[in-house]
């Protein structure tokens, strides 16, 4: 299943106002809509709701206003609550739709003190930290499946990753010249260089990472160095959502 639930951080101000309107006894009618618009027009500049309202152009429509502020059952989730929800239903969490939102790679320099501290954390804790630090997740879009499907998470800790087949995100584009290239995906620009440019050029959805490492054109590069480069490149591109990985 592909699922979506609201994320709490950017919507915190919405829930404060929902509580206000519930206590005022507002209904989904002309009076309720009028009062909601009046309250929004008079909100202090520092109110958390401005973060959401300022970019929500759909609120010019009454239906969107009702859905946002006068909804009878609207619940947001944090990362730990999403995972607990899935597991409580007897399902297996099968990954995020967009890894870049949850992993540190997009937000934190790996060599920084914070980056090094995050590397020591389990993935689930990394996701929760990034959610609370960056406050960018207004929706959690993720996959879940039944246990009998035998889903196994992507894992770069052993050597199984050598058998993955990388696939470029269908919305991503890659341009390069010489030993430098740039990958563009939505608002994401990722620069790669050196051996990584070669690995990128080999991504066709058919070749495994092991095949790419064994490519004769890389014979001048020591095998250990090839493996280390491949590990860093493909794990990073996967966490950034640029590549999908098939078994």
PLY file of the C-alpha trace (Angstrom):
ply
format ascii 1.0
element vertex 247
property float x
property float y
property float z
element edge 246
property int vertex1
property int vertex2
end_header
0.00 0.00 0.00
1.05 3.57 -0.69
-0.21 5.72 2.18
-0.25 9.36 3.27
-0.87 10.88 6.67
-0.26 14.46 7.76
3.01 15.41 9.42
2.79 17.49 12.58
5.64 20.04 12.44
4.59 22.50 9.71
0.92 22.04 10.66
1.32 22.75 14.40
-0.39 26.14 14.08
-3.31 24.53 12.23
-4.04 22.26 15.19
-3.89 25.17 17.61
-6.55 26.95 15.57
-8.62 23.80 15.15
-8.75 23.60 18.95
-9.87 27.26 19.11
-12.67 26.71 16.60
-13.86 23.53 18.33
-14.10 25.36 21.65
-16.07 28.11 19.90
-18.48 25.48 18.63
-18.09 26.48 14.98
-19.83 24.40 12.35
-19.15 23.81 8.68
-21.47 26.61 7.58
-21.39 30.23 6.43
-21.05 31.55 10.00
-18.14 29.20 10.77
-16.34 30.10 7.54
-16.81 33.82 8.15
-15.41 33.61 11.68
-12.44 31.49 10.59
-11.51 34.06 7.94
-11.88 36.83 10.51
-9.56 35.05 12.95
-6.96 34.38 10.24
-7.00 38.03 9.20
-6.29 39.11 12.79
-3.66 36.53 13.79
-0.53 37.98 15.42
2.49 37.89 13.12
4.29 35.39 15.33
1.51 32.76 15.30
2.70 29.36 14.05
-0.24 29.08 11.64
1.29 31.71 9.34
3.89 29.18 8.24
1.14 27.08 6.68
-1.38 29.73 5.70
1.15 31.89 3.82
1.70 29.15 1.24
-1.75 27.57 1.16
-3.25 29.30 -1.88
-6.18 26.86 -1.87
-7.59 28.57 1.24
-9.30 31.14 -1.00
-11.88 28.35 -1.52
-14.39 27.75 1.27
-14.14 23.98 0.88
-10.38 24.06 1.52
-10.86 26.37 4.50
-13.40 23.98 6.02
-11.16 20.97 5.34
-8.18 22.67 7.00
-9.72 24.35 10.04
-13.18 22.81 10.64
-12.41 19.18 9.94
-14.07 16.86 12.50
-11.29 14.26 12.38
-7.82 15.48 11.45
-4.82 13.80 13.01
-1.13 14.38 12.29
1.73 11.96 12.89
5.41 12.16 13.77
7.91 9.69 12.30
7.78 7.40 15.39
3.97 7.53 15.30
3.89 6.55 11.61
6.08 3.52 12.31
4.04 2.54 15.38
0.79 2.92 13.38
2.02 0.59 10.64
3.28 -2.03 13.08
0.15 -1.82 15.22
-1.81 -2.80 12.11
0.31 -5.92 11.70
2.09 -4.57 8.61
5.72 -4.00 7.64
7.06 -0.50 6.97
8.46 -0.66 3.41
10.06 2.77 3.03
9.38 6.43 2.31
8.26 7.73 -1.04
11.07 10.32 -0.96
14.13 9.38 1.08
15.71 12.83 0.77
13.23 14.34 3.21
14.14 11.92 5.99
17.84 11.15 5.71
20.53 13.62 6.88
22.35 13.77 3.52
20.33 16.66 2.10
20.36 18.73 5.29
23.55 18.06 7.26
27.19 17.96 6.19
28.49 14.47 6.79
31.82 15.69 8.19
30.19 18.07 10.70
29.81 17.19 14.39
26.08 16.73 13.91
26.61 14.62 10.78
29.00 12.29 12.61
26.61 12.01 15.56
23.70 11.17 13.26
25.70 8.43 11.50
25.89 6.57 14.81
22.10 6.49 15.19
19.74 3.81 13.86
17.90 4.91 10.71
14.60 5.41 12.53
16.20 7.84 14.95
17.87 9.69 12.08
14.45 10.18 10.46
12.95 11.49 13.69
15.85 13.90 14.27
15.67 15.31 10.73
11.90 15.71 11.02
12.23 17.75 14.22
15.24 19.76 13.07
14.06 20.76 9.59
10.27 20.97 10.04
9.72 20.25 6.34
7.37 17.27 6.50
3.74 18.31 6.18
2.81 14.90 4.73
4.29 11.46 5.36
4.07 9.44 2.13
5.21 5.85 2.60
4.74 2.20 1.69
3.56 -0.70 3.82
2.99 -4.37 3.06
1.90 -7.60 4.72
4.64 -9.63 6.46
4.16 -12.60 4.12
5.52 -10.58 1.20
8.96 -11.06 2.77
9.97 -7.43 2.35
13.64 -6.76 3.18
14.91 -3.21 3.70
17.76 -1.78 1.64
20.92 -2.48 3.59
24.45 -1.24 2.93
26.00 -2.73 6.07
26.96 -6.13 4.62
27.85 -7.02 1.05
24.33 -7.69 -0.28
24.26 -4.19 -1.77
26.69 -5.32 -4.46
23.81 -7.23 -6.04
21.45 -4.23 -6.22
20.42 -2.89 -9.64
20.30 0.94 -9.47
17.51 2.71 -11.36
17.51 6.47 -11.92
14.44 8.28 -10.60
12.15 8.85 -13.64
12.00 12.59 -12.94
15.76 12.97 -12.54
18.10 14.23 -15.25
21.87 13.93 -15.39
24.26 16.11 -17.36
28.01 15.98 -17.30
31.27 16.79 -19.00
34.50 14.98 -18.37
34.80 13.83 -14.78
32.06 16.11 -13.43
28.29 15.78 -13.58
25.16 17.20 -12.02
21.93 15.37 -11.21
18.75 17.44 -11.04
15.57 16.21 -9.36
12.79 18.67 -8.52
14.56 21.27 -6.34
17.55 19.01 -5.73
20.91 19.51 -7.48
23.58 16.92 -6.73
27.14 17.35 -7.99
29.28 14.23 -8.56
32.85 13.86 -9.78
35.61 11.37 -10.49
34.74 7.66 -10.39
31.19 8.53 -9.32
30.54 10.03 -12.77
31.43 6.68 -14.32
29.12 4.82 -11.94
26.32 7.23 -12.81
26.84 6.63 -16.53
26.45 2.88 -15.98
23.02 3.09 -14.31
20.57 1.47 -16.74
18.30 -0.60 -14.49
19.96 -3.82 -15.68
23.54 -3.76 -14.42
24.25 -4.56 -10.78
26.65 -2.53 -8.69
28.96 -5.55 -8.75
28.95 -5.43 -12.57
29.92 -1.77 -12.52
32.77 -2.28 -10.07
34.16 -5.06 -12.30
34.05 -2.89 -15.44
37.46 -3.17 -17.23
37.56 0.60 -17.75
38.12 0.93 -13.99
41.03 -1.51 -13.95
43.47 1.29 -13.12
41.63 1.95 -9.84
42.40 -0.40 -6.96
39.52 -2.82 -6.20
39.20 -1.68 -2.59
38.96 1.92 -3.73
36.32 1.00 -6.35
34.23 -0.79 -3.73
34.50 2.08 -1.26
33.58 4.65 -3.91
30.62 2.56 -5.04
29.40 2.07 -1.47
29.52 5.79 -0.70
28.05 6.87 -4.03
25.12 4.45 -4.29
24.14 4.64 -0.62
24.16 8.45 -0.80
22.19 8.60 -4.06
19.61 6.21 -2.60
19.24 8.30 0.57
18.82 11.42 -1.59
16.05 9.71 -3.56
17.94 10.05 -6.84
18.23 6.26 -7.31
15.94 3.37 -6.60
17.52 0.00 -5.90
16.17 -3.32 -7.17
17.23 -6.73 -5.96
0 1
1 2
2 3
3 4
4 5
5 6
6 7
7 8
8 9
9 10
10 11
11 12
12 13
13 14
14 15
15 16
16 17
17 18
18 19
19 20
20 21
21 22
22 23
23 24
24 25
25 26
26 27
27 28
28 29
29 30
30 31
31 32
32 33
33 34
34 35
35 36
36 37
37 38
38 39
39 40
40 41
41 42
42 43
43 44
44 45
45 46
46 47
47 48
48 49
49 50
50 51
51 52
52 53
53 54
54 55
55 56
56 57
57 58
58 59
59 60
60 61
61 62
62 63
63 64
64 65
65 66
66 67
67 68
68 69
69 70
70 71
71 72
72 73
73 74
74 75
75 76
76 77
77 78
78 79
79 80
80 81
81 82
82 83
83 84
84 85
85 86
86 87
87 88
88 89
89 90
90 91
91 92
92 93
93 94
94 95
95 96
96 97
97 98
98 99
99 100
100 101
101 102
102 103
103 104
104 105
105 106
106 107
107 108
108 109
109 110
110 111
111 112
112 113
113 114
114 115
115 116
116 117
117 118
118 119
119 120
120 121
121 122
122 123
123 124
124 125
125 126
126 127
127 128
128 129
129 130
130 131
131 132
132 133
133 134
134 135
135 136
136 137
137 138
138 139
139 140
140 141
141 142
142 143
143 144
144 145
145 146
146 147
147 148
148 149
149 150
150 151
151 152
152 153
153 154
154 155
155 156
156 157
157 158
158 159
159 160
160 161
161 162
162 163
163 164
164 165
165 166
166 167
167 168
168 169
169 170
170 171
171 172
172 173
173 174
174 175
175 176
176 177
177 178
178 179
179 180
180 181
181 182
182 183
183 184
184 185
185 186
186 187
187 188
188 189
189 190
190 191
191 192
192 193
193 194
194 195
195 196
196 197
197 198
198 199
199 200
200 201
201 202
202 203
203 204
204 205
205 206
206 207
207 208
208 209
209 210
210 211
211 212
212 213
213 214
214 215
215 216
216 217
217 218
218 219
219 220
220 221
221 222
222 223
223 224
224 225
225 226
226 227
227 228
228 229
229 230
230 231
231 232
232 233
233 234
234 235
235 236
236 237
237 238
238 239
239 240
240 241
241 242
242 243
243 244
244 245
245 246
